[in-house]
């Protein structure tokens, strides 16, 4: 289990293309989330990790 060094919440690292993130890695919450895309399809995936303090401070 990997934890965020800033807030201590469990996280997951996903390797991605450099066109998505310049580091080649995206930090996400480990739980799967289901969304409906604009075409009406159900998609399962991960949300990008946002530290709780950052979320509460910036409202994003």
C-alpha positions, 0 to 999 in steps of 0.5 A: 500500500502506498500513501501520499507523502503530504496527506497520508491517504492511500494512493496509486501510481499509474504510468501514462503517456507524456502527452497526459502528464510531463512526469509520465505518472499520474497519482490517483485514488485507488478506488474505482469510480463509475461515470457516464461519458457524453456518449452515454457509456458507463466508464470505470476509472480512477480520480486524480488524487487531490490532497484533502487540504488542497481540496478544502482550500482551493475548492477544486 
